[in-house]
Amino acid sequence: MKSKSGKAKPKKTVKPARRAVTKSARKTAMPKPKARKVVKSAAPARKAPPRATAPKPNLEQDRAEILAVSKMWWDANRKFSIPMMCEAFVGGEKFHGFNLNGHTYYGIDEWVRLWEHLGTVMAPVDEAAAAALSEPRDVRLEIRGDMACLSAESTFTIRVLPTTDAQSSMLPPPGEIASIPFRATEVFVREDHEGNPVWKMWHFHCSPHAPEGERRMGF
């Protein structure tokens, strides 16, 4: 359009209306920053303490030690040696045994008292003869950890003293020699009366054997 003076009026420029942006719209429009994952540094793995390894069983050594204890007991019978008997048995009240005379005796003290009495009743015969007659036969030894069992057969040979009053059905009249075949079972434990790990005899069982040549029942 032209003004009255003839000059054209300048056109008004229309600015675009600004949209009102609310706070909630801003929050929606602006992307939230992603939360950073905090990676914890892994703690160093603890090493398990080394396990205590049990000593390897040495059956040959155990067998030798057990047979040595058993031999000491057999030699004690041949020589009527109370100290040797006490060395073979576990000490204190822990020993328990069935004697060839048919009676049960408990602890070292009762066995010492028994043997002191037997010293007035009988005596060993000639040592060479006793060894020939009393050598154990059919020896069977089984070892399981800290326990072992031995069985054997033999003949107990002694001389009954002339002045004795034995009062036992197992013995012949005074002055004669008694040869009694028997079976024996010995139980060993690797522990003495103080808890030390040494082989000791904890139980002894002795009973008469059937007469030589007698047929076994059922066979």
C-alpha positions in Angstrom: 0.0 0.0 0.0 1.1 3.5 -0.7 0.9 6.3 1.9 -0.7 9.7 1.2 2.8 10.9 0.3 2.9 8.3 -2.3 5.6 6.2 -0.7 5.0 2.6 0.0 4.8 1.6 3.7 7.2 -1.1 4.9 5.7 -4.5 5.5 5.6 -5.6 9.1 7.4 -8.9 9.7 5.4 -11.3 11.9 7.6 -13.3 14.3 6.4 -16.8 15.0 4.9 -17.2 18.4 7.0 -19.0 20.8 5.5 -22.0 22.5 5.4 -22.0 26.2 7.6 -24.8 27.4 6.7 -26.1 30.9 9.1 -27.6 33.3 7.5 -31.0 33.0 7.9 -30.8 29.2 11.5 -29.9 29.6 12.1 -32.9 31.8 10.4 -35.1 29.2 12.2 -33.7 26.3 15.7 -33.9 27.9 17.0 -37.4 27.9 18.1 -38.6 31.4 21.8 -39.5 31.6 22.3 -43.2 32.0 23.4 -44.3 35.4 26.9 -45.5 35.4 27.4 -49.0 36.7 29.9 -49.1 39.5 32.1 -52.2 39.0 33.5 -53.3 42.3 37.0 -54.6 42.1 36.9 -58.3 42.9 38.6 -59.2 46.1 41.5 -61.6 45.7 40.4 -65.2 46.3 41.6 -66.5 49.6 43.6 -69.7 49.4 42.3 -72.5 51.5 44.8 -73.6 54.2 46.6 -76.8 53.2 45.0 -79.9 54.7 47.0 -81.9 57.1 47.8 -85.1 55.4 47.7 -88.2 57.5 50.9 -90.2 57.5 50.8 -93.0 55.0 50.3 -96.4 56.6 53.4 -98.6 56.7 52.0 -102.1 57.1 55.3 -103.8 57.1 56.5 -101.6 60.0 53.3 -102.1 61.9 53.5 -105.9 61.3 57.1 -106.0 62.6 56.2 -103.9 65.7 53.1 -106.0 66.6 54.9 -109.3 66.2 57.7 -108.0 68.4 55.1 -107.2 71.2 53.5 -110.6 70.7 56.9 -112.4 70.9 57.7 -110.5 74.1 54.5 -111.9 75.6 55.3 -115.4 74.5 58.8 -115.1 75.8 57.5 -113.8 79.1 55.4 -117.0 79.4 58.5 -119.2 78.7 60.6 -117.4 81.3 57.9 -116.4 83.8 59.0 -112.8 83.5 56.6 -110.4 85.0 58.5 -107.3 83.7 58.3 -108.6 80.1 54.5 -109.3 80.6 54.0 -105.7 81.8 56.0 -104.3 78.9 53.8 -106.2 76.3 50.4 -105.3 77.9 48.8 -101.8 78.0 49.2 -100.3 81.4 46.8 -99.4 84.1 43.2 -100.8 84.2 42.9 -100.9 80.4 44.1 -104.5 79.9 41.6 -107.3 80.0 42.2 -111.0 79.5 40.9 -114.6 79.7 43.5 -116.8 81.2 44.1 -120.5 80.2 42.9 -121.5 83.7 39.4 -120.4 82.7 39.2 -117.2 84.8 39.1 -113.5 83.8 41.6 -111.0 85.1 41.4 -107.2 84.9 44.2 -104.7 84.6 48.0 -105.1 85.1 47.8 -105.4 88.9 45.6 -108.5 88.8 47.8 -110.1 86.2 50.9 -109.4 88.3 49.2 -110.9 91.3 48.2 -114.0 89.3 51.8 -114.5 88.0 53.3 -114.1 91.5 51.0 -116.9 92.6 51.9 -119.1 89.6 55.5 -118.7 90.6 54.8 -120.8 93.6 52.8 -123.4 91.6 54.9 -124.1 88.5 58.2 -123.5 86.8 59.4 -123.4 83.2 61.0 -126.6 81.9 64.3 -126.6 80.0 64.3 -123.5 77.8 65.2 -125.3 74.6 62.3 -127.8 75.1 59.9 -125.0 76.0 60.8 -123.2 72.8 60.3 -126.3 70.7 56.9 -127.0 72.3 55.6 -123.4 72.7 56.5 -121.9 69.4 53.2 -120.5 68.0 51.9 -122.0 64.8 49.2 -121.0 62.3 49.8 -117.3 63.1 47.2 -115.0 61.5 47.6 -111.3 61.8 45.1 -108.7 60.5 45.9 -105.0 60.8 43.2 -102.3 60.3 44.4 -98.8 61.0 45.3 -98.5 64.7 43.9 -101.9 65.7 45.1 -105.4 65.0 44.1 -109.0 65.8 46.4 -112.0 66.0 45.5 -115.6 66.5 47.7 -118.6 66.9 47.9 -122.1 68.3 50.6 -123.6 70.6 51.3 -125.9 73.6 52.0 -124.6 77.1 54.6 -126.7 78.8 55.5 -126.3 82.5 56.7 -128.3 85.4 54.3 -128.5 88.4 56.3 -127.9 91.6 56.4 -130.8 94.0 55.1 -128.8 97.0 52.4 -127.0 95.2 48.7 -126.8 96.1 47.7 -125.6 92.6 43.9 -126.2 93.0 43.4 -126.1 89.2 41.8 -128.8 87.1 44.1 -127.8 84.3 47.3 -129.1 86.0 48.5 -132.6 86.7 49.7 -133.8 90.2 52.7 -132.1 91.8 56.1 -132.9 90.3 54.8 -133.8 86.9 55.1 -131.9 83.5 52.0 -130.4 82.0 51.7 -129.9 78.3 48.5 -128.1 77.4 47.6 -127.4 73.8 45.7 -124.1 73.4 44.4 -121.5 71.1 45.1 -117.8 71.6 43.7 -114.5 70.4 45.6 -111.2 70.9 44.1 -107.8 70.3 46.5 -104.8 69.8 45.9 -101.1 69.8 48.3 -98.4 68.7 48.1 -96.6 72.1 49.5 -97.1 75.5 47.9 -96.2 78.8 49.2 -92.6 78.5 47.9 -92.1 75.0 51.2 -92.5 73.2 50.9 -94.0 69.7 52.7 -97.3 70.3 51.5 -100.8 69.8 50.3 -102.6 73.0 48.3 -105.7 73.7 44.9 -104.7 75.1 43.3 -108.1 75.3 44.4 -111.8 75.4 42.1 -114.8 75.2 43.4 -118.3 75.8 41.4 -121.6 75.7 42.3 -125.3 75.6 42.7 -126.9 72.2 41.0 -130.2 71.4 43.3 -133.3 71.8 45.7 -133.9 69.0 44.1 -136.1 66.3 40.5 -135.7 67.5 38.1 -135.3 64.6 36.5 -131.9 64.3 32.7 -132.1 64.7 31.0 -131.9 61.3 34.0 -132.9 59.3 
